[in-house]
Amino acid sequence: MDFNMKKLASDAGVFFSRAVQFTEEKLGQAEKTELDAHFENLLAKADCTKNWTEKILHQTEVLLQPNPSVRVEEFLYEKLDRKVPSRVTNGELLAQYMVEAANDFGPGTPYGKTLLKVGETQKRLGGAERDFMHSASINFLNPLRNFLEGDWRTITKERRILENRRLDLDACKARLKKARAAEAKASLWSDEVEKAEHELRVAQTEFDRQAELTRLLLEGISSTHVNHLRCLHEFVEAQATYYAQGYQYMLDLQKQLGRFPGTFVGNAESTSPPPATTSPTTVSATIPVVPAVGRAPNPATAVEGALNLSDVKPPASGTRKARVLYDYEAADSSELALLADEMITVYSLPGMDPDWLIGERGNQKGKVPVTYLELLS
């Protein structure tokens, strides 16, 4: 008990000495040991790294999970060292609703059939999103958290100890200065000077040792940057894969919907004047209709008859130019394969589905889906 009281009294004395030194420095009444410029630069670099790492970590979490309540729940599960429950993504939930709606409306109806196709794609998009979130969390978020909760806490602790050692050193310098001033007036203070000099040497040694330890930790920030750079590359790769999958899924869906009779998909990338965004009925109304050669065709076989284009001649005036928005693979010999950004000539035939036109490219002709075109003139 006696030992503990002595230690408590000693700690209280050290604390009081540091408080006095800190206060006098703030009031400009005491000198302060300054760190060298290189050390100050290391401290500034460390603080900058910590601040931006926190911001990037938080915003990446928001990007991956916009719902704040879900983020809080996941944080609590992590702190309690429990497994986070699996959740369906928004895309997977939308897919579920679309499939259920299609079953209610009738999977054989045009709307129901389209809902099933779109729902299937939304499910695939949801799966890709889940994979991206998992990869980003493991390869990017976790290393950032580990730095803040591990290395940075250690650096903060050692910096706090260094600051205490500096306060002790400067307090010893102040005591030695006062002892020497008193010694100049009376030789009775010589013992106090020796004691102050000894305390100063001890404080200087402890300060130098702590400064070197802290310096080594701060210099390790450069290796932290290298590690975070590697993690950032992995994050970009995961994000690029996710968006590439989403783009491919949507292209496949557009091709499937383009083959559904009575299905219309707007030109998502169109930046052209109103003719490119008009409804299928309006578009077909603005496309010149080529009169059939010979007897009037049966509406049911008009398109098939038009596929033998050797007998069909487009009018001298009345065709339109169109720019192809997306690549399109012909499903059969009656269709014309398309390449994105190429220019073709289009027109309509009597009895054709309004979602399809006849396209010409040189001496090639065939059916083309309206949704893959931007009509120009």
C-alpha positions as CSV (number, residue, x, y, z in Angstrom):
1,M,0.0,0.0,0.0
2,D,2.9,2.3,0.9
3,F,4.5,1.6,-2.5
4,N,1.3,2.4,-4.4
5,M,0.9,5.7,-2.5
6,K,4.4,6.7,-3.4
7,K,3.9,5.8,-7.0
8,L,0.6,7.7,-7.0
9,A,2.3,10.7,-5.5
10,S,5.1,10.5,-8.1
11,D,2.7,10.3,-11.0
12,A,0.7,13.2,-9.7
13,G,3.9,15.3,-9.4
14,V,4.9,14.4,-13.0
15,F,1.4,15.3,-14.2
16,F,1.4,18.6,-12.4
17,S,4.9,19.4,-13.8
18,R,3.7,18.7,-17.4
19,A,0.6,20.8,-16.9
20,V,2.6,23.7,-15.7
21,Q,5.0,23.4,-18.6
22,F,2.2,23.1,-21.1
23,T,0.4,26.1,-19.7
24,E,3.5,28.3,-19.6
25,E,4.2,27.4,-23.3
26,K,0.8,28.4,-24.3
27,L,1.2,31.7,-22.5
28,G,4.6,32.3,-24.0
29,Q,6.4,32.1,-20.7
30,A,8.5,28.9,-21.3
31,E,10.7,27.6,-24.1
32,K,9.6,24.7,-26.2
33,T,11.9,22.0,-27.7
34,E,11.1,22.1,-31.5
35,L,11.3,19.0,-33.6
36,D,13.4,19.0,-36.8
37,A,11.8,19.8,-40.1
38,H,12.0,16.3,-41.4
39,F,10.1,15.0,-38.3
40,E,7.5,17.7,-38.7
41,N,7.0,16.7,-42.4
42,L,6.5,13.1,-41.3
43,L,3.9,14.2,-38.8
44,A,2.0,16.2,-41.4
45,K,2.1,13.4,-43.9
46,A,0.8,11.0,-41.3
47,D,-2.1,13.3,-40.3
48,C,-3.0,13.8,-44.0
49,T,-3.0,10.1,-44.6
50,K,-5.2,9.4,-41.6
51,N,-7.7,12.2,-42.5
52,W,-8.1,11.2,-46.2
53,T,-8.2,7.5,-45.4
54,E,-11.1,8.1,-43.0
55,K,-13.0,10.1,-45.7
56,I,-12.3,7.6,-48.5
57,L,-13.3,4.7,-46.2
58,H,-16.6,6.3,-45.2
59,Q,-17.6,7.3,-48.8
60,T,-16.7,3.9,-50.2
61,E,-19.0,2.4,-47.5
62,V,-21.8,4.8,-48.6
63,L,-21.2,3.8,-52.2
64,L,-21.5,0.1,-51.5
65,Q,-24.3,0.4,-49.0
66,P,-26.3,3.7,-49.3
67,N,-28.7,2.7,-46.5
68,P,-27.3,4.2,-43.2
69,S,-29.3,1.9,-40.9
70,V,-27.9,-1.2,-42.7
71,R,-24.4,0.2,-42.3
72,V,-24.9,0.7,-38.6
73,E,-26.3,-2.9,-38.3
74,E,-23.3,-4.3,-40.1
75,F,-21.0,-2.3,-37.9
76,L,-22.6,-3.7,-34.8
77,Y,-22.3,-7.3,-36.1
78,E,-18.6,-6.7,-36.8
79,K,-17.9,-5.3,-33.4
80,L,-19.8,-8.2,-31.8
81,D,-17.7,-10.6,-33.9
82,R,-20.8,-12.1,-35.4
83,K,-21.6,-13.1,-39.0
84,V,-23.5,-10.5,-40.9
85,P,-26.8,-12.0,-42.2
86,S,-27.1,-12.4,-46.0
87,R,-29.3,-9.9,-47.7
88,V,-30.8,-9.8,-51.1
89,T,-29.7,-6.8,-53.2
90,N,-32.1,-4.3,-54.6
91,G,-31.7,-5.8,-58.1
92,E,-32.5,-9.3,-56.8
93,L,-35.6,-8.0,-55.0
94,L,-36.8,-6.2,-58.1
95,A,-36.3,-9.4,-60.1
96,Q,-38.4,-11.3,-57.6
97,Y,-41.2,-8.8,-57.9
98,M,-41.1,-8.9,-61.7
99,V,-41.3,-12.7,-61.8
100,E,-44.2,-12.7,-59.4
101,A,-46.0,-10.0,-61.5
102,A,-45.3,-12.0,-64.7
103,N,-46.9,-15.1,-63.2
104,D,-50.0,-13.0,-62.2
105,F,-50.3,-11.3,-65.6
106,G,-49.7,-14.5,-67.5
107,P,-46.2,-15.6,-68.5
108,G,-47.4,-16.1,-72.1
109,T,-48.6,-12.5,-72.6
110,P,-46.2,-10.0,-74.2
111,Y,-46.0,-8.0,-70.9
112,G,-45.6,-11.1,-68.8
113,K,-42.9,-12.6,-71.1
114,T,-41.0,-9.3,-71.0
115,L,-41.2,-9.1,-67.2
116,L,-39.7,-12.5,-67.0
117,K,-36.8,-11.6,-69.2
118,V,-36.1,-8.3,-67.5
119,G,-36.5,-10.0,-64.1
120,E,-33.9,-12.6,-65.1
121,T,-31.5,-9.9,-66.1
122,Q,-32.1,-7.9,-62.9
123,K,-31.3,-11.1,-60.9
124,R,-28.0,-11.4,-62.8
125,L,-27.3,-7.7,-62.1
126,G,-28.0,-8.2,-58.4
127,G,-25.6,-11.2,-58.3
128,A,-22.9,-9.1,-60.0
129,E,-23.5,-6.3,-57.5
130,R,-23.2,-8.8,-54.6
131,D,-19.8,-10.1,-55.9
132,F,-18.5,-6.5,-56.4
133,M,-19.5,-5.5,-52.8
134,H,-17.8,-8.6,-51.4
135,S,-14.7,-8.1,-53.4
136,A,-14.5,-4.4,-52.6
137,S,-15.0,-5.0,-48.9
138,I,-12.3,-7.7,-48.6
139,N,-9.7,-6.1,-50.9
140,F,-10.2,-2.4,-50.3
141,L,-12.2,-1.5,-47.2
142,N,-10.6,-4.0,-44.8
143,P,-7.0,-2.8,-45.4
144,L,-8.1,0.8,-44.8
145,R,-9.9,-0.2,-41.6
146,N,-6.9,-2.2,-40.5
147,F,-4.6,0.8,-40.9
148,L,-6.9,3.1,-38.9
149,E,-7.6,0.6,-36.1
150,G,-4.1,-0.8,-36.0
151,D,-1.1,1.2,-37.3
152,W,-2.7,4.6,-36.7
153,R,-3.6,3.8,-33.1
154,T,0.0,2.7,-32.4
155,I,1.3,5.9,-34.0
156,T,-1.1,8.0,-32.0
157,K,-0.1,6.3,-28.7
158,E,3.7,6.8,-29.4
159,R,3.1,10.4,-30.4
160,R,1.3,11.0,-27.1
161,I,4.2,9.5,-25.2
162,L,6.7,11.6,-27.2
163,E,4.8,14.7,-26.3
164,N,4.9,13.8,-22.6
165,R,8.7,13.1,-22.9
166,R,9.1,16.6,-24.5
167,L,7.2,18.3,-21.7
168,D,9.4,16.4,-19.2
169,L,12.5,17.5,-21.0
170,D,11.5,21.2,-21.2
171,A,10.4,21.1,-17.5
172,C,13.9,19.8,-16.6
173,K,15.5,22.6,-18.7
174,A,13.5,25.2,-16.9
175,R,14.4,23.8,-13.5
176,L,18.1,23.7,-14.4
177,K,17.9,27.3,-15.6
178,K,16.4,28.4,-12.3
179,A,18.9,26.4,-10.3
180,R,21.8,28.0,-12.1
181,A,20.3,31.4,-11.7
182,A,20.0,30.8,-8.0
183,E,23.6,29.4,-7.9
184,A,24.9,32.6,-9.2
185,K,23.5,34.3,-6.1
186,A,24.5,31.7,-3.5
187,S,26.8,28.6,-3.6
188,L,24.3,26.7,-1.4
189,W,22.4,25.7,-4.6
190,S,25.2,23.6,-6.1
191,D,23.4,20.4,-5.1
192,E,20.3,21.5,-6.8
193,V,22.2,22.2,-10.0
194,E,23.7,18.7,-10.0
195,K,20.3,17.2,-9.4
196,A,18.7,19.3,-12.2
197,E,21.5,18.4,-14.6
198,H,21.1,14.7,-13.9
199,E,17.3,14.9,-14.4
200,L,17.9,16.7,-17.7
201,R,20.3,14.0,-19.0
202,V,17.7,11.3,-18.1
203,A,14.9,13.3,-19.7
204,Q,17.0,14.0,-22.8
205,T,17.8,10.3,-23.2
206,E,14.2,9.2,-22.9
207,F,13.1,11.9,-25.3
208,D,15.7,10.9,-27.9
209,R,14.7,7.2,-27.6
210,Q,11.0,8.0,-28.0
211,A,11.6,10.3,-30.9
212,E,13.5,7.6,-32.8
213,L,10.8,5.1,-32.2
214,T,8.1,7.5,-33.3
215,R,10.2,8.5,-36.4
216,L,10.4,4.8,-37.5
217,L,6.6,4.4,-37.2
218,L,6.0,7.6,-39.2
219,E,8.4,6.6,-41.9
220,G,6.3,3.4,-42.3
221,I,3.5,5.6,-43.7
222,S,5.2,5.3,-47.1
223,S,4.8,1.6,-47.1
224,T,1.2,2.1,-46.1
225,H,0.7,4.2,-49.2
226,V,2.2,1.4,-51.3
227,N,-0.2,-1.1,-49.8
228,H,-3.2,1.2,-50.2
229,L,-2.2,1.7,-53.9
230,R,-2.3,-2.0,-54.5
231,C,-5.7,-2.2,-52.8
232,L,-7.0,0.7,-54.9
233,H,-6.0,-1.2,-58.1
234,E,-7.9,-4.2,-56.9
235,F,-10.9,-2.0,-56.2
236,V,-10.8,-0.6,-59.7
237,E,-10.6,-4.0,-61.2
238,A,-13.6,-5.2,-59.2
239,Q,-15.6,-2.2,-60.2
240,A,-14.6,-2.4,-63.9
241,T,-15.7,-6.1,-63.9
242,Y,-19.0,-5.2,-62.3
243,Y,-19.9,-2.5,-64.8
244,A,-18.7,-4.6,-67.7
245,Q,-21.0,-7.4,-66.6
246,G,-23.9,-5.0,-66.2
247,Y,-23.3,-3.6,-69.7
248,Q,-23.2,-7.0,-71.2
249,Y,-26.3,-8.2,-69.4
250,M,-28.2,-5.1,-70.6
251,L,-27.0,-5.6,-74.2
252,D,-28.2,-9.2,-74.1
253,L,-31.5,-8.1,-72.7
254,Q,-32.0,-5.5,-75.4
255,K,-31.3,-8.1,-78.1
256,Q,-33.9,-10.4,-76.6
257,L,-36.5,-7.7,-76.3
258,G,-35.9,-6.6,-79.8
259,R,-37.1,-10.0,-81.1
260,F,-40.3,-9.9,-79.1
261,P,-43.3,-8.8,-81.2
262,G,-45.0,-5.8,-79.7
263,T,-42.1,-4.9,-77.5
264,F,-40.5,-1.5,-77.6
265,V,-37.3,-0.3,-75.9
266,G,-36.4,3.4,-76.1
267,N,-33.0,4.5,-77.4
268,A,-31.1,5.0,-74.1
269,E,-28.1,6.6,-75.7
270,S,-29.9,8.8,-78.2
271,T,-29.0,12.4,-78.3
272,S,-30.7,13.1,-81.6
273,P,-33.7,15.3,-82.3
274,P,-37.3,14.1,-81.5
275,P,-37.5,11.6,-84.4
276,A,-35.1,9.3,-82.6
277,T,-37.2,9.2,-79.5
278,T,-40.7,9.0,-81.0
279,S,-42.9,6.0,-80.2
280,P,-42.9,3.0,-82.6
281,T,-46.2,4.0,-84.1
282,T,-45.0,7.5,-84.8
283,V,-41.7,6.3,-86.2
284,S,-43.3,3.9,-88.6
285,A,-45.7,6.6,-89.7
286,T,-42.8,8.8,-90.7
287,I,-41.1,6.0,-92.7
288,P,-42.1,5.9,-96.3
289,V,-44.0,2.7,-97.2
290,V,-42.8,1.1,-100.4
291,P,-45.7,-0.2,-102.6
292,A,-45.5,-3.9,-103.2
293,V,-44.6,-4.9,-106.8
294,G,-47.4,-6.9,-108.5
295,R,-50.5,-8.0,-106.7
296,A,-51.2,-6.8,-103.2
297,P,-49.5,-9.0,-100.6
298,N,-51.3,-10.9,-97.8
299,P,-50.6,-9.0,-94.5
300,A,-49.6,-12.2,-92.8
301,T,-46.9,-12.9,-95.4
302,A,-46.0,-9.4,-96.3
303,V,-42.7,-9.4,-94.3
304,E,-41.7,-12.8,-95.6
305,G,-42.4,-11.7,-99.1
306,A,-40.4,-8.6,-98.6
307,L,-37.4,-10.7,-97.6
308,N,-37.0,-11.6,-101.3
309,L,-35.8,-8.1,-101.9
310,S,-35.0,-8.6,-105.5
311,D,-38.6,-7.6,-106.4
312,V,-38.8,-4.7,-104.0
313,K,-37.4,-1.3,-105.0
314,P,-37.3,1.6,-102.5
315,P,-38.6,4.9,-103.8
316,A,-36.2,7.4,-105.2
317,S,-37.3,9.8,-102.4
318,G,-38.8,8.6,-99.2
319,T,-36.1,6.5,-97.6
320,R,-34.4,7.6,-94.4
321,K,-30.9,7.5,-93.1
322,A,-30.3,5.9,-89.7
323,R,-27.3,5.5,-87.4
324,V,-26.9,2.1,-85.6
325,L,-26.8,2.5,-81.8
326,Y,-25.7,-1.0,-80.9
327,D,-24.2,-4.1,-82.5
328,Y,-26.9,-6.5,-83.6
329,E,-26.5,-10.2,-84.6
330,A,-29.0,-11.3,-87.2
331,A,-31.2,-14.2,-85.9
332,D,-31.7,-15.6,-89.4
333,S,-31.2,-14.9,-93.0
334,S,-34.2,-12.5,-93.1
335,E,-32.4,-10.1,-90.8
336,L,-29.5,-7.7,-91.4
337,A,-26.6,-7.8,-89.0
338,L,-25.6,-4.3,-87.7
339,L,-22.5,-2.7,-86.3
340,A,-22.6,0.2,-83.9
341,D,-22.2,3.7,-85.4
342,E,-22.6,2.6,-89.0
343,M,-25.1,4.4,-91.3
344,I,-27.8,2.5,-93.2
345,T,-30.9,3.3,-95.2
346,V,-34.3,2.2,-93.8
347,Y,-37.9,2.1,-95.0
348,S,-41.1,0.2,-94.2
349,L,-43.2,-2.3,-96.1
350,P,-47.0,-2.7,-95.9
351,G,-48.1,-5.1,-93.0
352,M,-44.7,-4.9,-91.2
353,D,-44.5,-5.0,-87.5
354,P,-44.0,-1.4,-86.4
355,D,-40.9,-2.4,-84.4
356,W,-39.1,-3.5,-87.5
357,L,-37.9,-1.8,-90.7
358,I,-36.1,-2.9,-93.8
359,G,-32.5,-1.8,-93.8
360,E,-30.1,-1.5,-96.7
361,R,-26.3,-1.4,-96.6
362,G,-24.8,-1.5,-100.1
363,N,-26.3,-4.5,-101.8
364,Q,-27.4,-6.1,-98.5
365,K,-31.0,-5.9,-97.2
366,G,-32.9,-7.3,-94.3
367,K,-35.1,-6.7,-91.3
368,V,-33.6,-4.5,-88.5
369,P,-35.1,-3.6,-85.1
370,V,-36.2,0.0,-84.7
371,T,-34.8,0.1,-81.1
372,Y,-31.3,-0.3,-82.4
373,L,-31.5,2.8,-84.6
374,E,-31.4,6.5,-84.4
375,L,-33.3,7.9,-87.3
376,L,-31.6,10.9,-88.9
377,S,-33.5,12.1,-91.9
